[in-house]
Amino acid sequence: MSDVVWSINIMCGILIIGVSYCIYWIFTYDDRYPNPATVSEHEPDSEPLIDESRRSYPTDERVEVRTESYAH
């Protein structure tokens, strides 16, 4: 009976070690294979990603909300 318990403990230990290694590998992937970055991408004078002049804001639009009762 104790052989079954130890085999389950060993399998759980292998699973925990495997999952830990996979998480470590995912978190350190960018350190191992970095993307090439140019200086112009990190300058503070670069253009913003969102053009504020083209963004449209709904000023006074109303949304009608309907509630239906399903109780009979």
C-alpha positions in Angstrom: 0.0 0.0 0.0 2.8 2.4 0.7 4.3 1.9 -2.8 1.2 3.5 -4.3 1.5 6.6 -2.1 5.2 7.0 -2.9 4.5 6.7 -6.6 1.9 9.4 -6.4 4.3 11.7 -4.4 7.0 11.1 -7.1 4.6 11.9 -9.9 3.5 15.1 -8.2 7.1 16.1 -7.6 7.9 15.5 -11.3 4.9 17.6 -12.3 5.8 20.5 -10.0 9.4 20.5 -11.2 8.2 20.4 -14.9 5.7 23.2 -14.5 8.2 25.3 -12.6 10.8 24.9 -15.4 8.2 25.8 -18.0 7.2 29.0 -16.2 10.9 29.9 -15.7 11.6 29.2 -19.4 8.6 31.5 -20.4 9.7 34.3 -18.2 13.3 34.2 -19.3 12.6 33.8 -23.0 13.0 37.5 -23.7 16.4 37.6 -22.0 17.6 34.8 -24.1 16.1 35.9 -27.4 15.8 39.7 -27.3 14.2 41.7 -30.1 16.6 44.1 -31.8 15.8 47.6 -30.7 16.8 50.8 -32.4 17.5 54.1 -30.6 14.7 55.9 -32.3 12.1 53.6 -30.7 13.1 54.7 -27.2 13.4 58.4 -27.7 10.9 60.5 -25.8 10.4 62.8 -28.8 8.9 60.0 -31.0 5.3 60.3 -32.2 2.5 59.0 -30.0 0.9 55.7 -30.9 -2.6 57.3 -30.9 -3.4 60.3 -33.0 -5.6 62.4 -30.7 -6.8 64.6 -33.5 -8.5 61.7 -35.3 -10.1 60.2 -32.2 -13.8 60.8 -32.0 -15.5 61.2 -28.7 -19.3 60.7 -28.4 -20.4 64.0 -26.9 -24.1 63.7 -26.3 -25.2 60.3 -27.7 -27.7 58.5 -25.6 -28.0 54.7 -25.4 -31.5 53.3 -24.8 -31.5 50.4 -22.3 -34.4 48.0 -22.4 -35.2 45.7 -19.6 -37.6 42.8 -20.2 -39.3 40.8 -17.6 -39.4 37.0 -18.2 -41.5 36.3 -15.2 -44.9 34.9 -16.1 
